Amino acid sequence: MIKKSIFIWLSIIPLAILNAGLRERIFIPLIGSEYSLPISGITLCILIFIVSMIFIPKLGKGDSKTYWYMGLLWVSLTLIFETGMGFLMGKTVNEILEAYDITTGNLWLLVVIFIGCTPLLAKRKF
C-alpha cells in the first residue's frame, strides 16, 4: 500500500510544476509575489488534496499508522525532489532554504507539512 502511494505522489509532481508555472508567468506579473506566493501555496494544497481524495481510497484499507508512514514518505520524497531540483537549477543551500521562510509569504513549509498529513486526511470520509 505504501509503495503504491509513490505513484500518487508522482502524479502530484506535474500539478506542482504547472502550479509554479502559473504563479511565475501569470500571477506574479499580474498581482506581484506578495500575493502570488500564498495563493500558489494554497492552490497546491488543494490540488494535492483532490488527487489524494481520488486515489488514496483506491489503495485499500490501512490503519492510521500506515497513512502516517505514507505521509512521512511523501514528505521525504518531496524534500529530496525539491532539494535536488534546486541544486540542478544552480541554487545554493541558502536559496533553497529561503523557500521555507513563511515570513516572506512563501507557504512552502506549510505545503510540506500538509503533504505529510494528506494521506490520513484523504482516508477519512468527509
C-alpha angles and dihedrals in degrees: 000000000000092000090051090053089067087073089055090051090048090053089057094059096075090048091051091049091049090048091052091047092052090049095049099040103032116014101041093050090046103041107005131247093281090075100021096063096056092041090051092050092051092045091051091050090052091050092048091049093050092050090047094049090053100045110025095068087055091062092072134243121323136162124256091262090059091053092048090052088049090052091048090051091050092050091049093048091047093051092047092047095046094046092047092049090047092055092045088054090053098253122152123234090256092052091050092049092050089073088067094059105101092187088076091060092256108131095191093119090054090047090054091049090048090051088057093052098041099085091056092044092049093051091059119083113241 
